Amino acid sequence: MRIVSIAVLGTVTGALASLAAILFVKLVVVLNDWLLISARSRIMADDAHWVMLATLCVPAVGGLVVGLMLRHIPERRPHGPPDVIRVVQGLEGRIAPRSGLLSALASLVSLGAGASVGQYGPLVHLGATLGSLISRISRHGRWMATVGVGCGVASAISTAFTAPVAGIIFAHEVILRHYSLRAFAPITVASTVGYVIATVGFDRRPLFRVEGASVAYAPEFLGFILIGVAGALVAVVYMRAILLAGRVAGKLTVPGHLKPMLAGAVLGAVAIWIPDVLGIGKETLRFAIIDQAFEPGELALLLVAKIAATALCIGFGFAGGVFSPALLVGILFGALAGNGAELLLGGLRSDIAIYAVCGMVAVTSAVIGAPLTTILIVFELTRNYDLTTAAMVSVVFSNLISYRVFGRSLFDVQLAARGFDLSLGRDKVMLDCRPIEGYVTRDFTALTPETSLAEARSRLLAAHRHEGYVLGEGGAYLGSVRLEEIMNRESGGPASCVTVGQVARRGQVVFTAKTSIRAAMEQMEDFVGESIPVLGGADDERLMGVVFEASVVKAYLDTTHDIRREENAAP
């Protein structure tokens, strides 16, 4: 029965995510044609003045619409792959449908209006939202909810690139970050279903075609290594530019919903002279792999302009991904490197398409943190072993350099800035995200400040407790008193007039309801006592309850057990 349930989850999620992805892409194309953003519509337009007006106004108006839409998302920002990673790595598997659909609509408007953002990030989040919703409707458990998210992601990538194996690996490599039979089976089904619908049902074409290209000269592999190293640096510049633009936007006094409009106005002005910065840039990407389609100076200009335009649009609030622009940035860089190689090797240089693709995967794999996925995308798009081997060399060195200089990916750095640092390890992040409040108990002995030591001793002995908590007005925590200390005072002489309020001391270790399990474990390293007081918050002195040392250890073991069980689960 479970196998049938898994197969149904993969099939339904894969089909719906694939159809949603195809519809999304088609709507972007339609909007680009209607709004004179696409190169085809601009060429076919009769009135050049109308094209110029559309170039100036459409991105700005689109930015205003996006800004107004984002006001209805709780975080006032579009959601994307980092949010999907956080949900899955937190073992939640629940994506709010409202935020997911609003983010998809905002991305559709952004891409339709020509913003320099990507479509694959929104497709990933849309697929994940559908997977989460389907698993919730079908009442699958929490673990299968994360698998449902993975199914939606795999189908979206498989559909977008017509690359089913890459879809499977992307879901595991970037989103789940582990392999288990329970996850692998439905994700494989979903990715396959997405591929079949895209290729058989809608005859989707590959992103680009490279036929017959091969490495002509063995020493060129040294050049592919250098492309990997330099591509990592290009990727770092690209990622840092996006983060910098976000910080600059955050310091502006302009209302948040107007910032995308400001970015759109600047983008439109630049596009008057460099129209290739508009939109996804598929035409530019396909021309860049053709020898002598662009002069070296044009490639360099487009490379710098695309990085700046993407950083501006994403940093100032346009909804969209970083994957598609990274593909174009990488392919422009690779084509530029191929022109440089021609100066050194002359006629011995291989087809420029090999250099362009090596640059593309070197930059993209470092940005999204998915080296295996990018290699497989190249192979599934080209079916070319020579090209895939060259790409592998560039990817390896790119990721080695970018990881040391920047981090695993832009997604991980964005999550770390939000307090979800995956570089600590998945178990530590999970322990950081889970508060101790679920293990708090009210099973403690409460004392008033006026309680005598003799009465406190009697009550503690009757309750079989070694420690009592002194509470003031409104349940405010004043300190604690230990049975041993009470008995020592009584043995030293008359203590009938002494109250617990006079001897109570605040414990060295005090938690709040939101103290994470990891923080609790660290604070308890040198703790000696029966239990630890838990307050309402940093400014709330009310005693919510206590937590026992054994309970904190149990919380730690429960969390690590959940992680291991998910990673090693069988169908």
N, C-alpha and C positions, 0 to 999 in steps of 0.2 A: 504493500500500500504506500509506503514511504517513497519507493522508487517511482511509482506512478505520480505521486504528488510533486516530486522533484522535476520529473519530465514535463509535467503540466506547467509548473512555475517557469521553467526555462522557455518553453514554447510560447506561452501567452505573453510573457514579458518581452521575449525576443521579437515577436511579431509586432506588438504595440510600439515598442521603442523604435523599431525599424521604420514603421509607417510614420511615426511622429518625426523622426529624423528626416525622412524624405520630404514630408510636407513642409518642414521648417526650411530646408534648403531651397525648395521650389518657391516658397513665398519670398525668400530673400532675393532670388533671381528676378521674380516678378516686380518686386519693389525697386530693385536696382534699375530695371528697364523703365518702369513708369517715371521714376524720379531722376532719370538721366545721370545715373551713377556709373552704370556699366559702360565699358568701352564701345560695345556694339551700339547701344542706344545713343551715345554721344556722336558717333560717326554718322548714324542714320538721321539725326535731327536736322531739320532744315534751317533753323534759325540759330546762328552762333551766339547771339546775344541772350537768347533764352537758355542755352546751355551754360553760359557764364553765370547767369542769374541763379540757375538751379545749383550750380557748383558752390556758389557763395551762401545760399540760403538754406538748402536742404539739410546739410549737416547741423547747422545751428538750430533749426526748428526741430529736427530729430533729437538733438541734445536736450532741448526744453521738454519735449514729450517724455523722454527717458527720465529726466530729473523728477518730473511730477509723478511718474509711475513708481519710482524708487521710494517715494515718501510713504508708500503703503506697505513696504517691507520693514519688519521690526528693526533691523540693523541699519536701515537707510542706505543699503548698498546691494548690488546684485550678487547673487550666490553663484558659485562655480565649483570646479573640481576640488579646491581646498576644503570647501564645506562638505563635500561628499566624503573626502578622506577622513575628516574629523568625525563624521557620523559613524563611519564604518570602524575606524580605529577605536572609537569609544564604545564599541559593541552595542550601539543603539539601533542602527538600521532604520531609523525613522526620520524621514525628511518631510517637513511641513509642505503639503501640496500647494497651499496658497503662495508661499515664498518661492517654491519651485516654478510654478506656472507664471507668476509675475516676473521672475528673473528671465524666463524663456521669452516672454512677450517683450520685455525691455531689450533683450539681446536681438530679437527680430527687428525691432524698430531701429536699434543702433546699426545693425548690419545693412538694413534696407536703406538707411539714410547715408550710408557711405562711411561710417566711422571706421577707423583703422584698427579693428579688433578682429578676433577670430571666431569661427563658427563651431569648432570642435569642442571647445570648453562648454558652451551652452548645450550642445548635443549630449555631452557626457552628463551634465547635471539634469537635463530633461529625461534622459534614459534612466538615471538613478532615481529620480522622483517617481517615475512610472513604476519602476521595480519595487520601490518602497511601498507605494500605494497598493499594488497588486498583492504583495505579500501580507499587507495589513488586512485587505478585504478577504483574502483567503484564510486569514487567521493562522498563518504560520507563526512559529515561535520567534523569539528574538534573534536567534542565530540565523534562521532562514531568512529573516528580514534583511540582514547584511548580504546574504547570498543573492536575494532578489535585487538589491542595489547593484551588485556585481553583474548580474544578468543584463540589466538595463544598460549599463556602461558598455559591456562587451558588444551588445547588439548595435549600439550607436556607433561605436568605432568601426565595427565590421561593415556596417552600412555605408558610413562616410567614406571609407577608403577602399571598399570592396576587398577587404583583407580579413578573413575570418580568424586565422591563427593569431594575427596581431591583436584582434579584439579580445581574444581569450587571454593572451599574455598581458595586455594593458590592464585588464581588470584585476589580474593577480599582482602584477608588478607595481602598479601605481596606487590602486584603490585598496585591495585586500591586504597586500604585502605578505601573503603566505599562500601555501598550496595545501588543499585538503580534498579528499575525494568528494565530500559533501558539497563543496563549492565548485569543484572542477566539472562535475557532470552537468549540472543545470546551466552553468556559464557556457560550456561548449555547445549545448543545445541552443541556447539563446543566440550565440554568435553565428552559428550555422544558419539558423532561421533568418536572422537579419541579412546575411549574405545572399541567401536564396531569394528573398523578397526583393532585395536591391538589384540583383543581376538578372534574375528570371522574370520577376514581376514588373520591374520598372526599367530594365536595361540600362542601369547606371554605368557610366564609363569611368575608368580609372582616373585619378587625379592628373597623371601625365603618363606618357609612353616613352620608353627608351629602348630601342630595338637594335640589337647587333653590336652594342658598345662593348669593347673589351680593353683590357690593359695591354698596351702595345710594348711597354718598355719596363722591365723589372725594377730598375731604380726609382720608378715613379712611386713605388710604395713608400719610399722615404718622404716624398711629397705629400702622400696621404696622411702620414704621421704628422707632418707639419701643419696640414690643414686641420687635423684634430686639435692640435695644441692652440693654433690661432683661432679656430672656431670656438674653443672654450672661452677665450678672452672676449670674442665678439658676443657670445652668449652672456657673459658676466656683465658687459657694458649694457646689453639689452635689458637684463633683469634689474640692474642697479638704476637704469634710467626710469624704469616703471616705478620702482620704489621711491625714487627721488621725486618724480612727478606727483605721486600720492602725498608725500610730505609737504610739497609746495602747495598743493591744493588744500591740504588741511590747515595751512596757515593763512589762507586768504579769508578776508572778511565777507566775501560774497556768499549769499545764502546757498546752502548745499544743492538745492534743486536747480540752481542756475549755473553751476559749474560745468556740467556737460555741454550746455549751450555755449558757454565761453570757449570750451575746447573745440566745439563744432565750428564756431566762427573762424577760429585760427586755422583749423584744418581746411576749411573751404577756401580761405585766402591763399594758402600754400598750394592747394590743388589747382588753382588757376594756372600756375606755371609747371607744377609737377602732378598731373592727374593720377599717376600711378600710386600715389599714397592713399587714394580712396579705396575703401572696401577691402575685401579679402585679397585681391590682386591675383586671381587665377590666371588671367591672360599674361601678366608680366612673368609669373612663375613658369608658364609653359614656354614662353619665348626665351627665357634666360638659359634654357638647356640647349638652345640652338646656337651653333657657332656663328659668331659675328652678328648676332641679332642686336647686341648692344655694344657700344664702344666702352673701353675700360672706364673712362671718365663718367659715362652715364651710369654704369654699374655702381661706382663709388658714390655718386650723388644719390641714387635711389636707395642704396644701403643706409646711408646716414639719415635720409629723409624718412624712410620707413621706421627706423628705430625711434626717431624723435616723434613721429606722428602717433605711433602705437603707445609710446610712453605717455604722451599728452592725453590721448583718448581714455586709456585705462586709468591713469592716475587721477583724472578729473571726473570720473564717474560713469563713463559710457559702459554699458553692459556688453560683455563679450569675453572671448578667451585670448590666450597668448600663444596657442599652438599654431594657428594659421599664419599669423605674422612672423613667427619664428621660422616657419618653413620658407617663407619668402626671403626673409633676412639671410637665412642660411644659404639658400640657393644663389642669391646675388653675391654673397661672399665667396661661395665656391666657384662661380663663374669668373669672378675677378681673379681668384687664385689660378684658375685655368689659363687666363690670359697671361698671367705672370709666368706660368710654366712654359707657355709657348715661346717666350723670349729666351728661356734657358735651353729648351729641348728642340725647338723648331718643329720639324716634321715628325720627330719621334714622339711627340706628345700624343696621348690618347685623346679620344673624343672629349670635348668640353663637358658633355653631359655627365661623365664620370666625376669630374672635379666638382661640378655643380651639386650633384647628389651627395657627394662626400661632405661638402660644406653644409648642405641642408641637414643631414643627420647629425653632424658634429654640433651644430648650434641647437637643433631641436631636442636632441636627447638630453643635453645638459639643462635645458630650460624646464622640461617636464619630468626629468629624472626617470626616463624609461629607455635605457640603451637597447634592451632586447626587443622591445616593441618597435622602435625605429628601424632596427636591422630587418625585422620581419616585414615591415611595411614596404621597404625597398625590394625585398625578394618577391613578395606577393604582387607588387605592382609591375615588376620588370621580368621576373623569372630568369634573372641573369646572375649566374654564380660569380663571374668576374667582378661585376659591379657590386654585388653584395659583399664579397671579400674585401674589396677596397673600402666600402662603407664601414665594415666592421673595424678595420684598423683605425679609421678616423674617430669612430664612436668611442673606442676604448681609451684613446689618449685624451679625447675631449672630456670624458667623464672623470678621468683621473685628475686632470687639472682643475676643472670647474668645482669638483667636490672640495678640493683643498682651498681654493680661493673664495668660493661663495657658499657652497652647501650642496645638498643632494639635488634640490630643485627649487624653482621659484615658489611652488606650492608649499613646500616645507618651511621655507623662510617666512612666507606670509602667515602660516599657521603658528610658527614660533612667536611672531610679533603679537599674536592674539592669545598667547599663553598656552599653546599646545605644541610643545617642542618634541617632535618625534626623534630628534638626534639623541635624546636621553635613552631611547629604547621604548618599545611599545608597552612593556609592563610598567615602567616608571611613569609614562604618560597616563596610563589607565589609573594608576594609584593616585596621581595628581588630580585627576578629574573626578574621582569618587570621594564625596564627603563622608565624614565619620558619623553624621547624624543618624544614619540607618542603624547604628549599633549602640545608640545612647539608650540608657535605661533610667527609669525613675525609682529604681530599687536602691534607695539610700536612706540614711537616717538624717533628717533635717532637725536642726536645733535653732532656737532663738538666742539672741545675744544674752538674755537674762537667765538662761538655763544654768543652774548650778552644776559644778563638776560632779557632784554625787549623783544628781539626776541623769546627767549625760552618761556617766559610767553605767548606770542601771539600764538605760535605754539601749546602749550599744551592746551590752552583754545579752540582753533579751533578744536583740535582732541578730546576734552572732556577727557583729560588725566590729572592725578595728578602727574605723574612722567615721566621724560625723561632720556634717557641713553646716556652718553657721549662716543663716539667712536673715537679712534685714528686711526693711519695708519693701513690699512688692516682690519679694523673693530674690532680692539682690544678694549676690554672693559676697560674704565678708571674709571668709577664710574657713579653715578646717581645723579640727582638733582630733588627736589620736588617743585611743584608749590607753596606750602605753604611757603617754605623757600625763594623762589624768591620774593614773595610778601612781606614777612617780611623785606627783605633787601631793597626793593624799598621804603617801607614806612619809613625806617630809614634814608633816604637821597638819594642823586643822586647815581645811580648805572649804569649809561650808559657806564662807562669804564670797568665795571666788566664783566668777561666772565664766562660761565658755567664751563670751564676747571679749573678756580680758586676756585670754590666752590664745585665741584663734590666730592662726597665721595663714596667709595666702600661699597656696602651693606654688612651687617653682614651675610646675608644668600645668598649664591651663589651656584647654581647647575652646574653640567656638563651634557652633553647629556646622559651619562650612569648612572647618579644618580638613584638609585632604588626608587620606589614609597614609600617603607617603610622608607628609609633614608630621603626622602623628607618630609614625614609626621612628622618625629621626629625633623628635623631641623626647621620646621615651627611652632613648639610648641609655641614659644614666638614671632613669626614674626608679625610685624605690617607694612602694606604697601599695594600697589596696585598689584604689580607683582614682580617676582623674576627673575633675569638674569640667562640665561643658556649658559654656555661656551662650547667650543668644546671638551675640555678635561682638565686633570690635568696640562698639559704643553701647552695647546692651549687656549690663551686668547681671541680668536675671539668670539664675541657675536653671538650665533646661533639663539637666540630669547629669549622670556620670557615665563614664565608659571604663570598663575593666581592661586591664592589660591583655587578658586572654581574648577579649572581644576585638581588640585592635589586631592582634595576631590572626584571629579568624578572618577579619576583613581582608587582610593581606593575602591569606591563603585562598579565600573565595575569589578574589580578583585574578590572581595568577592561575587558579584552576579554570576559571571561565575562559581565559586566553588560551590555555593549552588545549582545553576541550574543543574550542572552535577551530584551532589550527590543525588538530588531528582527528577531526570528526569524520566518520564514515557515513555513507549514504544511509 
